[in-house]
Amino acid sequence: MIPAPFEYHAPKSLEEALRLLDRHGDEAKLLAGGHSLLPMMKLRLAAPRFVIDLGRLKGLDYIREEQGMIAIGAMTTHAEIENSSLLRAKCPLLSETAAAIGDVQVRNRGTLGGSLAHADPAADYPASILALEAQMTMNSSMGVRAVDAAEFFLDMLTTQLRPGEILTEIRVPALGKGTGAAYCKLSQPASGYAVVGVAARVTLAAGKLAQIAVGVTGVGPKAYRAVNVEDALRGKKASEKLLAEAARHAARGVEALADLHASAGYRSEMAAVFTRRALERAVARAAGTKA
Ligand SMILES: Cc1cc2nc3c(=O)[nH]c(=O)nc-3n(C[C@H](O)[C@H](O)[C@H](O)COP(=O)(O)OP(=O)(O)OC[C@H]3O[C@@H](n4cnc5c(N)ncnc54)[C@H](O)[C@@H]3O)c2cc1C
């Protein structure tokens, strides 16, 4: 299908993009990689009168280390995240997640900021962003604000982003020695989207699970922290049995989605299976017994 007519703008600076957003309000949509927005426009599920393309902005695509954190510009593509030597060395969970997205074309065009702002309930990054306890920075003509990942995702396709705001940067921690992380997903075979995707991050101290964070995507209307799993593990000595028992809580209290690809019951069962796998892999990586 062909999208409804729209006026195209290609601002060269963040300030210009913010001015355009202020001027056109609800009638405007930001365009990043276009891999979620353009299909929606073609189906006429979105019909913005003004499209503001962030693709010509300088300085929103970078990956750099700053004071123990890794700062990533919102326009950084999935492929750049997948292949970044800095992320692979210091925060491999994000590279592993990016590598699991769609196919090469999608990864070459889609951006981290676009995926997070879109907040598709089956998108991959939200699980890892939650497990990493990332921080999101948003700019508007009123200034800059930052929110924690745990507060960012509000509901299906709904985030903390307010009208007039642009997500500009995502900060993730550099993972130290003794910390391991893993992303495991059950892919929807046609698109690659997550039927269930689980990111686990664990830190071992004296053989015990000192810190643990588990993010789950695909199961409910929004990605969430599996706090019941975390509580069942914290402070305990990791064993296969313990991880499997804790993983059973992965979908507890969540109203699982049902669609053409999976029933609610199947999604909940798979949440437990993929949580166990992600935990096992993260623990093995933290212990240095698995790459
Ligand atoms: C065939 C196919 C397969 C896919 N498979 C997967 C998959 O397996 N896993 C997965 O996670 N995703 C998948 N995707 C989605 C893909 O990752 C998209 O790239 C992503 O969801 C959106 O990023 P984008 O940069 O293309 O954003 P766009 O489509 O350009 O924008 C998406 C939305 O975010 C808004 N937006 C964009 N950037 C910003 C910003 N900086 N600040 C505020 N708002 C912003 C836009 O206005 C729009 O509403 C797939 C897409 C396709 C077409």
The ligand as a Gaussian input file, in Angstrom:
#p B3LYP/6-31G(d) Opt

LIG

0 1
 C       10.962000      -7.434000       8.531000
 C       11.258000      -6.846000       9.890000
 C       11.732000      -7.671000      10.887000
 C       12.001000      -7.158000      12.147000
 N       12.457000      -7.994000      13.116000
 C       12.705000      -7.514000      14.358000
 C       13.196000      -8.362000      15.389000
 O       13.443000      -9.560000      15.215000
 N       13.417000      -7.804000      16.603000
 C       13.196000      -6.478000      16.861000
 O       13.414000      -6.037000      17.992000
 N       12.761000      -5.650000      15.908000
 C       12.512000      -6.134000      14.656000
 N       12.086000      -5.278000      13.673000
 C       11.905000      -3.846000      13.985000
 C       13.217000      -3.106000      13.751000
 O       14.145000      -3.459000      14.742000
 C       13.025000      -1.583000      13.742000
 O       14.205000      -1.097000      13.238000
 C       12.750000      -0.903000      15.040000
 O       11.635000      -1.387000      15.718000
 C       12.452000       0.572000      14.859000
 O       13.620000       1.276000      14.659000
 P       13.758000       2.304000      13.510000
 O       15.057000       2.996000      13.714000
 O       13.525000       1.655000      12.215000
 O       12.578000       3.370000      13.884000
 P       11.414000       4.043000      12.993000
 O       10.617000       3.011000      12.306000
 O       12.023000       5.108000      12.158000
 O       10.593000       4.714000      14.165000
 C        9.823000       3.937000      15.050000
 C        9.050000       4.867000      16.000000
 O        9.921000       5.500000      16.932000
 C        9.886000       6.936000      16.793000
 N       11.278000       7.361000      16.947000
 C       12.319000       6.942000      16.180000
 N       13.470000       7.451000      16.664000
 C       13.134000       8.212000      17.739000
 C       13.896000       8.980000      18.678000
 N       15.240000       9.048000      18.618000
 N       13.230000       9.636000      19.659000
 C       11.879000       9.550000      19.756000
 N       11.105000       8.825000      18.912000
 C       11.732000       8.161000      17.920000
 C        9.278000       7.198000      15.434000
 O        8.601000       8.427000      15.383000
 C        8.322000       6.027000      15.292000
 O        7.130000       6.297000      15.983000
 C       11.799000      -5.765000      12.409000
 C       11.329000      -4.926000      11.387000
 C       11.060000      -5.460000      10.132000
 C       10.578000      -4.525000       9.055000

